Amino acid sequence: MKQTRFIPIENCGLQVREAQEGQAESRVVEGMPIMFGRRSINLTPRNEEREVYEVLEPGCITRELIEQSDIVLNLNHSNKVTDVLGRCRNGNGTLSLELRGDHVECSCELPNTNNANDTLELMRRGDITGMSFAFEDDWQDRENGVSYERTGELHDGKEVWLRHVKRITGLYDVAIVTHPAYEQTSVATRELSDSIDKTIDEQLKQERMAEEEQKTREVQEEQERKEREALEEQERKERERIARQNLMRQRARVINQEIDNLFV
């Protein structure tokens, strides 16, 4: 499922590169649309029992993925031609994407189009809110793709979970976002929230089943232990009984021998 994530401007560092002295105003925009190792916003805002935050693990995006992808820099994830600002196809193009230790860095010289010019003006005025990116993760692989962790934390009385993304399989666009609040009310966001809730509920169900199976095994093991100890006790008593009988027979033979000796 294609997903989007918002990075606020104070984190993504979105800016227009400063022009060097004596040169015309720069048209190069720079930013960090993808951040590793940081918690996202709550992905399940409608859930009354828990909050789920996503963490993109270092290594979830590889240089090979970037070089095999067709990634567009656009406005608000729009597919309109007029909203395209740059493109990185198979690692080359007007959009530059560099994989760093804790983020992906982008750089693009914007074209001389109406929307690009408006975007530059809005960025210089400080009216742009941040960046976002669209991707697909390997959510079906619960071990190496996406895993869920119960942190033991509480926030506003809700249980806090982490969604660890370990492998991203598709990277589609990075976007300059004018109003990220709309992303939180989108159909795709609600579908993702429902999908996360369903996955966690299934994990909890499996954990409960595993706990019940473990308890059943422990009860069975305890019963087997008691039966084994009872059998061992029974065998011990039987050995003691046989030993006593043998001792009595031995004593009887000794007494009989002594009696026989008296009459010799």
C-alpha positions, -999 to +999 in steps of 0.1 A: +000+000+000+014+034-010+018+057+020+029+092+027+047+107+057+051+143+067+084+159+079+078+193+095+099+221+082+118+225+115+131+189+110+134+186+073+155+217+069+136+227+037+152+259+023+162+278-008+200+277-011+216+310-005+231+326-036+268+334-036+279+370-036+274+387-069+251+360-083+214+360-090+189+346-065+193+308-061+165+285-074+180+255-057+158+240-029+173+216-004+158+195+024+157+162+042+124+146+033+132+113+049+145+109+085+158+077+101+155+068+137+129+094+147+093+089+158+066+100+134+033+116+143+007+092+157-005+070+129-037+059+146-053+091+158-088+076+159-078+047+182-089+052+218-067+026+233-032+031+217-010+054+198+013+041+171+045+059+160+066+049+131+104+047+131+122+043+098+152+022+107+186+030+091+191+007+062+154+006+052+163+027+021+194+017+002+214+034-026+203+005-049+167+014-043+172+050-052+192+041-083+164+017-094+135+041-088+118+069-106+113+096-080+095+129-086+098+161-066+064+176-067+038+197-048+015+179-023+021+146-040+002+159-071+006+140-104-002+170-124+025+180-149+023+216-136+032+204-101+063+185-111+095+203-099+122+178-106+129+141-112+154+115-103+152+085-126+176+056-119+198+079-098+201+106-124+181+137-133+173+172-121+165+159-086+195+148-065+190+123-037+218+115-013+216+088+013+232+099+046+236+082+079+203+094+095+184+109+065+180+112+028+190+146+015+175+161-016+185+190-038+168+204-069+171+235-091+135+244-097+123+250-133+110+284-146+074+274-144+045+293-127+041+267-099+079+265-093+081+303-091+052+305-067+068+278-046+101+297-044+083+328-034+063+310-007+094+294+006+112+327+008+082+341+027+082+312+051+047+300+041+057+264+033+050+239+061+074+211+053+081+180+032+066+146+027+075+114+008+055+086-007+067+050-003+057+014+001+072-009+027+074-047+030+046-048+056+039-085+050+073-096+063+068-092+100+105-100+108+126-082+082+101-058+067+078-042+093+075-051+130+055-037+159+068-031+194+048-025+226+070+001+244+053-001+278+048+037+277+016+055+282+006+088+266-027+104+276-037+071+290-031+053+257-006+025+252+023+035+230+035+012+202+063+016+176+060+006+140+096-003+129+101+000+091+131-021+083+127-024+045+112+001+020+104-016-013+092+014-033+101+051-032+078+072-055+081+109-047+092+136-023+069+165-020+070+201-008+038+202+013+017+233+019-009+219+043+000+185+060-031+185+081-050+173+050-028+142+049-041+132+083-077+132+071-071+115+037-087+082+028-052+066+025-043+077+060-075+062+074-068+030+055-033+029+069-046+035+104-071+007+101-045-016+086-021-009+115-049-015+141-058-048+124-021-059+123-016-051+160-048-068+170-037-099+151-003-097+169-020-094+203-043-123+194-013-144+185+005-133+217-025-143+237-027-177+220+010-182+225+006-173+262-023-198+265-004-225+247+026-218+270+003-221+301-011-253+287+024-267+282+034-256+317+003-273+331+010-305+311+047-304+321+037-300+358+013-329+355+039-350+338+064-340+365+040-350+392+032-383+375+069-390+370+077-382+406+048-404+417+061-433+395+096-427+409+083-428+444+063-460+437+094-476+422+115-465+452+090-480+476+089-512+455+127-514+456+127-508+494+100-536+498+121-560+477+152-551+497+134-557+530+122-591+517+157-600+506+171-590+540+144-610+558+152-641+536+189-637+543+183-635+580+160-665+579+188-685+561+213-675+587+190-685+615+182-718+598+219-724+594+226-717+631+198-741+641+212-768+618+246-763+634+231-769+668+221-805+659+252-815+641 
